[in-house]
């Protein structure tokens, strides 16, 4: 069954926007008609794709409003696209504001009987859900959605406990594009471009450098690793509020020559491929997409027991799970891997096999297609009755 699907997400480099965009592209490859309804062209929509269309949400500033009315403008644009393109599904990523806007659009275009599928990615629950001023609208958006999915069991459970929602929340994991994230490719030349010897080891961290990512813990973990494996470097990819704090700690520890801060990068896969181990030491993480990307490239992950990370990284098999706030443990675990080549190769192989077995893009896309078919079947039943 070929469907017309509207997708709304934040069109930035964040994990939710990346997953939403990749999902849309893969659905389009299977023949579905995909309409992105966002404020700008999604980051990963970097060329022309067959069956993919973009509808820009233009948010204007008016004197009567203290802030630009993004939510109202988005709901209006959703309604317009639903009617003009005769959409079957509005698949929105984040409960607020996107699901709330989709519910409003559904009401405004009620004669089209469009269905709303909401995917929870984490921040809308783990951060915004704690705000009393937003809790009721989040609960409302979830209750009014025709189907709700979450990117991990941990997030689904946290949503139910926090919001006391009775909705069934189905877990559909994130995924990667295997054509991009794989272990094959030139590594040594890229290392040399960054001034790293071919024989040296490399640890990597990728994030938005927000406080929940605990980037200073990454620095402390690397310092511990460096004590055991001196010929090691750390590359810090991304930008955000705690970047300067991390750089200050690097200077304080006297390891400036071993740590590279490279800012936001487009070719993440190549940076991961040239690395030997990844640190993901967050205190909150609904899934941990970068961990999945690393594992697909054969790079073991040292993560924390936060949120969905243990659902991605299998402790003692594809990496190690460490307590939050204990970077010295993470550093020692990383050194254990890098000092034992046989164990490292086993972990690397098991990481790639787990991605193939549990997080294959074809499997995840089929799960979303099944969700779409279920909500449309409900619509057909109501139409008949």
C-alpha positions as CSV (number, residue, x, y, z in Angstrom):
1,X,0.0,0.0,0.0
2,X,1.5,3.3,-1.1
3,X,1.0,6.1,1.5
4,X,1.2,9.9,1.6
5,X,3.0,10.8,4.8
6,X,3.8,14.2,6.3
7,X,6.8,14.3,8.5
8,X,7.6,17.1,11.0
9,X,10.8,17.3,13.0
10,X,13.5,19.8,14.0
11,X,15.6,20.1,10.8
12,X,18.9,20.2,12.6
13,X,21.8,17.9,13.4
14,X,20.1,16.5,16.5
15,X,19.4,12.8,16.7
16,X,15.6,13.1,16.3
17,X,15.9,15.2,13.1
18,X,18.4,12.8,11.7
19,X,16.3,9.7,12.3
20,X,13.1,11.4,11.0
21,X,14.8,12.5,7.8
22,X,16.5,9.1,7.2
23,X,13.1,7.4,7.8
24,X,11.5,9.6,5.3
25,X,14.1,9.0,2.7
26,X,13.9,5.2,3.2
27,X,10.1,5.3,3.0
28,X,10.4,7.2,-0.2
29,X,12.7,4.6,-1.6
30,X,9.9,2.1,-1.0
31,X,7.5,4.1,-3.1
32,X,5.7,6.2,-0.4
33,X,5.1,9.9,-1.0
34,X,6.9,11.9,1.8
35,X,6.2,15.5,2.6
36,X,8.5,17.2,5.1
37,X,6.8,20.1,6.9
38,X,9.5,22.0,8.7
39,X,11.0,25.5,9.1
40,X,14.0,24.7,6.9
41,X,15.3,21.9,4.7
42,X,16.3,19.0,7.0
43,X,20.0,18.7,7.6
44,X,20.2,15.2,6.0
45,X,18.0,16.1,3.0
46,X,21.1,17.3,1.1
47,X,20.0,16.5,-2.4
48,X,16.9,15.8,-4.5
49,X,15.2,12.6,-3.7
50,X,12.4,10.9,-5.6
51,X,9.0,11.0,-3.8
52,X,10.3,13.5,-1.3
53,X,8.8,17.0,-1.0
54,X,9.5,20.0,1.3
55,X,7.0,22.4,2.6
56,X,8.6,25.4,4.5
57,X,6.9,26.7,7.6
58,X,7.5,30.4,7.5
59,X,7.3,32.0,10.9
60,X,6.9,35.8,10.8
61,X,7.3,38.2,13.6
62,X,4.3,40.5,14.5
63,X,4.3,43.4,16.9
64,X,1.3,41.8,18.7
65,X,3.3,38.8,19.6
66,X,6.3,38.9,22.0
67,X,7.7,35.7,20.4
68,X,7.2,34.3,16.8
69,X,4.1,32.1,16.8
70,X,5.8,28.9,15.6
71,X,3.3,26.4,16.9
72,X,0.3,28.2,15.3
73,X,2.1,28.7,12.0
74,X,3.1,25.0,12.0
75,X,-0.4,23.8,12.7
76,X,-1.8,26.0,9.9
77,X,0.9,24.7,7.5
78,X,0.2,21.1,8.4
79,X,-3.5,21.7,7.8
80,X,-2.8,23.2,4.4
81,X,-0.5,20.3,3.3
82,X,-3.0,17.7,4.6
83,X,-5.7,19.2,2.5
84,X,-3.7,20.0,-0.6
85,X,-1.7,16.7,-0.8
86,X,-4.5,14.5,0.8
87,X,-2.1,13.1,3.4
88,X,-2.9,9.8,5.1
89,X,-0.5,10.2,8.0
90,X,1.1,13.0,9.9
91,X,4.2,11.5,11.6
92,X,5.6,14.0,14.1
93,X,8.7,13.8,16.1
94,X,8.4,15.2,19.7
95,X,5.2,15.6,21.6
96,X,5.6,19.3,22.0
97,X,5.1,21.3,20.0
98,X,4.8,19.0,17.0
99,X,2.3,16.4,18.2
100,X,0.1,19.2,19.7
101,X,0.2,21.0,16.4
102,X,-0.6,17.8,14.5
103,X,-3.7,17.2,16.7
104,X,-4.8,20.8,16.0
105,X,-4.3,20.3,12.2
106,X,-6.2,17.0,12.4
107,X,-9.2,18.8,13.9
108,X,-9.0,21.7,11.3
109,X,-8.8,19.2,8.5
110,X,-11.3,16.7,10.0
111,X,-13.0,15.9,6.7
112,X,-9.7,14.3,5.5
113,X,-9.5,12.0,8.6
114,X,-5.7,12.2,8.6
115,X,-4.0,10.0,11.3
116,X,-1.4,11.3,13.8
117,X,1.6,9.1,14.7
118,X,3.9,10.6,17.4
119,X,7.4,9.5,18.1
120,X,8.9,10.4,21.4
121,X,12.7,11.0,21.3
122,X,13.5,11.9,24.9
123,X,13.8,15.7,25.5
124,X,10.1,16.2,25.2
125,X,9.7,13.8,28.2
126,X,13.0,13.8,30.2
127,X,13.3,17.6,30.2
128,X,10.0,19.2,29.1
129,X,7.9,16.6,30.9
130,X,9.3,17.9,34.3
131,X,7.9,21.4,33.6
132,X,4.5,21.7,35.2
133,X,3.5,24.4,32.6
134,X,4.0,21.9,29.8
135,X,3.0,18.6,31.4
136,X,-0.7,18.8,30.6
137,X,-0.2,19.8,26.9
138,X,2.3,16.9,26.5
139,X,-0.2,14.5,28.0
140,X,-3.0,15.9,25.8
141,X,-0.8,15.5,22.7
142,X,0.0,11.9,23.5
143,X,-3.6,11.0,24.3
144,X,-4.9,12.6,21.1
145,X,-2.4,10.9,18.9
146,X,-3.6,7.8,17.0
147,X,-0.4,5.9,17.8
148,X,2.6,6.7,20.0
149,X,6.1,5.2,19.7
150,X,9.2,5.7,21.7
151,X,12.8,5.1,20.7
152,X,13.5,2.9,23.8
153,X,11.7,0.9,26.4
154,X,13.3,3.1,29.1
155,X,11.7,6.2,27.5
156,X,8.3,4.5,27.1
157,X,8.3,3.5,30.8
158,X,9.5,7.0,31.9
159,X,6.7,8.6,29.9
160,X,4.0,6.4,31.5
161,X,5.3,6.9,35.0
162,X,5.7,10.7,34.6
163,X,2.5,11.5,32.8
164,X,0.3,8.6,34.0
165,X,-0.8,8.0,30.5
166,X,-2.9,5.0,29.6
167,X,-1.9,5.0,25.9
168,X,0.0,2.0,24.6
169,X,3.5,3.3,23.7
170,X,5.2,1.0,21.2
171,X,9.0,0.9,21.2
172,X,10.6,1.2,17.8
173,X,14.3,1.7,18.0
174,X,16.4,4.2,16.1
175,X,18.4,2.9,13.2
176,X,21.3,3.9,10.9
177,X,21.8,3.9,7.2
178,X,24.2,1.0,6.6
179,X,25.3,2.5,3.3
180,X,26.9,5.3,5.4
181,X,27.8,3.7,8.7
182,X,30.0,0.7,8.1
183,X,33.6,-0.3,8.9
184,X,35.0,0.0,5.4
185,X,37.0,3.0,4.3
186,X,40.3,4.9,4.5
187,X,41.4,5.5,8.1
188,X,45.1,6.2,8.2
189,X,45.1,9.2,5.8
190,X,42.4,10.9,7.8
191,X,44.3,10.3,11.1
192,X,47.4,11.9,9.5
193,X,45.3,15.0,8.5
194,X,44.6,15.5,12.2
195,X,48.2,15.0,13.1
196,X,47.7,11.5,14.6
197,X,50.2,8.8,13.9
198,X,48.8,5.7,12.2
199,X,49.9,3.4,15.1
200,X,48.3,5.6,17.8
201,X,44.9,4.8,19.3
202,X,41.9,7.2,19.1
203,X,38.9,7.7,21.4
204,X,35.9,9.8,20.2
205,X,33.0,11.7,21.7
206,X,30.1,13.2,19.7
207,X,27.4,15.3,21.3
208,X,25.8,18.7,21.6
209,X,27.9,19.5,24.7
210,X,24.9,20.1,26.9
211,X,25.3,19.5,30.6
212,X,23.5,16.1,30.5
213,X,26.2,14.8,28.2
214,X,28.8,15.3,31.0
215,X,31.6,16.2,28.6
216,X,34.0,16.9,31.5
217,X,33.5,13.2,32.5
218,X,34.7,12.3,29.0
219,X,37.8,14.3,29.6
220,X,38.4,12.6,33.0
221,X,37.8,9.2,31.5
222,X,40.3,9.9,28.7
223,X,42.9,11.1,31.2
224,X,42.5,7.8,33.0
225,X,42.8,5.9,29.7
226,X,45.9,7.9,28.8
227,X,47.6,6.7,32.0
228,X,47.3,3.1,30.8
229,X,47.6,3.6,27.0
230,X,49.9,6.6,26.5
231,X,49.8,6.6,22.7
232,X,46.1,7.6,22.6
233,X,44.3,10.7,21.4
234,X,40.7,12.0,21.9
235,X,38.6,13.8,19.3
236,X,35.7,15.8,20.6
237,X,33.0,16.4,17.9
238,X,30.2,18.9,18.3
239,X,29.5,22.2,20.0
240,X,27.4,23.5,22.8
241,X,27.3,25.2,26.2
242,X,29.9,23.0,28.0
243,X,32.5,23.0,25.2
244,X,34.6,25.8,26.9
245,X,34.3,24.0,30.2
246,X,35.7,20.8,28.7
247,X,38.5,22.7,27.0
248,X,39.4,24.4,30.3
249,X,39.6,21.0,32.0
250,X,41.9,19.7,29.2
251,X,44.2,22.6,29.9
252,X,44.1,22.0,33.6
253,X,45.1,18.4,33.2
254,X,47.9,19.3,30.8
255,X,46.7,17.1,28.0
256,X,46.1,19.8,25.3
257,X,48.3,18.0,22.8
258,X,46.2,14.8,23.1
259,X,42.7,16.3,22.7
260,X,41.2,17.8,19.5
261,X,38.0,19.9,19.5
262,X,36.7,19.9,15.9
263,X,33.3,21.4,16.3
264,X,30.3,20.2,14.3
265,X,31.1,18.0,11.4
266,X,29.1,16.6,8.4
267,X,31.1,13.4,7.7
268,X,30.6,11.8,11.1
269,X,30.9,8.3,9.7
270,X,34.5,8.8,8.6
271,X,35.5,10.3,12.0
272,X,34.0,7.3,13.8
273,X,35.7,4.8,11.4
274,X,39.1,6.1,12.2
275,X,38.4,5.8,16.0
276,X,39.0,2.8,18.2
277,X,36.5,3.5,21.0
278,X,33.7,5.8,21.8
279,X,32.8,7.5,25.1
280,X,29.1,8.2,25.8
281,X,28.9,9.1,29.5
282,X,25.5,11.0,29.6
283,X,23.4,11.2,32.7
284,X,20.3,11.2,30.5
285,X,20.0,9.5,27.1
286,X,16.7,8.2,25.6
287,X,18.6,6.1,23.1
288,X,22.1,7.1,22.1
289,X,22.2,7.2,18.3
290,X,25.9,7.9,18.2
291,X,26.5,4.7,20.1
292,X,24.6,2.8,17.3
293,X,26.6,4.6,14.6
294,X,29.8,3.7,16.3
295,X,28.9,0.0,16.7
296,X,27.9,-0.1,13.0
297,X,31.4,1.0,12.2
298,X,32.9,-1.7,14.5
299,X,33.8,0.7,17.2
300,X,33.0,-0.5,20.8
301,X,31.2,2.0,23.1
302,X,31.9,2.9,26.7
303,X,28.5,4.1,27.9
304,X,26.7,4.8,31.2
305,X,23.6,3.1,32.6
306,X,21.4,6.0,31.5
307,X,18.1,5.6,29.8
308,X,18.3,3.6,26.6
309,X,22.0,3.2,26.4
310,X,22.0,-0.3,27.9
311,X,19.4,-1.3,25.3
312,X,22.0,-0.4,22.6
313,X,25.3,-1.3,24.2
314,X,25.5,-4.9,25.6
315,X,27.8,-4.7,28.6
316,X,30.8,-7.0,28.2
317,X,30.0,-7.8,24.6
318,X,29.8,-4.7,22.4
319,X,31.3,-2.3,24.9
320,X,30.9,-1.6,28.6
321,X,28.2,0.0,30.7
322,X,29.6,2.1,33.6
323,X,27.9,4.0,36.5
324,X,27.0,7.6,35.8
325,X,29.6,10.0,37.3
326,X,32.4,7.6,37.5
327,X,34.7,8.5,34.6
328,X,37.7,6.7,36.0
329,X,35.8,3.4,35.6
330,X,35.0,4.3,32.0
331,X,38.6,5.1,31.4
332,X,39.8,1.8,32.8
333,X,37.3,-0.2,30.8
334,X,38.5,1.6,27.6
335,X,42.1,0.7,28.4
336,X,41.1,-2.9,29.0
337,X,39.8,-3.1,25.4
338,X,42.7,-1.2,23.8
339,X,45.3,-3.3,25.6
340,X,43.9,-6.6,24.5
341,X,43.7,-6.9,20.7
342,X,41.9,-10.3,20.7
343,X,39.1,-9.0,23.1
344,X,38.9,-5.8,21.1
345,X,38.4,-7.6,17.8
346,X,35.7,-9.8,19.4
347,X,33.9,-6.7,20.7
348,X,34.1,-5.0,17.4
349,X,32.7,-8.0,15.5
350,X,29.9,-8.4,18.1
351,X,29.0,-4.7,17.8
352,X,28.5,-4.9,14.1
353,X,26.5,-8.1,14.4
354,X,24.2,-6.6,17.0
355,X,23.4,-3.6,14.7
356,X,22.7,-5.9,11.9
357,X,20.5,-8.2,14.0
358,X,18.6,-5.6,16.1
359,X,18.8,-2.2,14.4
360,X,18.8,-2.9,10.7
361,X,17.1,0.0,8.8
362,X,14.9,-2.4,6.8
363,X,13.5,-3.9,10.0
364,X,12.8,-0.5,11.6
365,X,11.2,0.9,8.5
366,X,8.9,-2.1,8.3
367,X,7.9,-1.6,11.9
368,X,6.8,2.0,11.1
369,X,4.9,0.8,8.0
370,X,3.1,-1.6,10.2
371,X,2.1,1.2,12.6
372,X,0.8,3.3,9.7
373,X,-1.2,0.3,8.4
374,X,-2.7,-0.2,11.9
375,X,-3.9,3.3,12.3
376,X,-5.3,3.4,8.8
377,X,-7.1,0.1,9.4
378,X,-8.8,1.7,12.4
379,X,-9.9,4.6,10.1
380,X,-11.3,2.2,7.6
381,X,-13.3,0.3,10.3
382,X,-14.8,3.6,11.5
383,X,-15.7,4.6,8.0
384,X,-17.6,1.4,7.5
385,X,-19.4,1.6,10.7
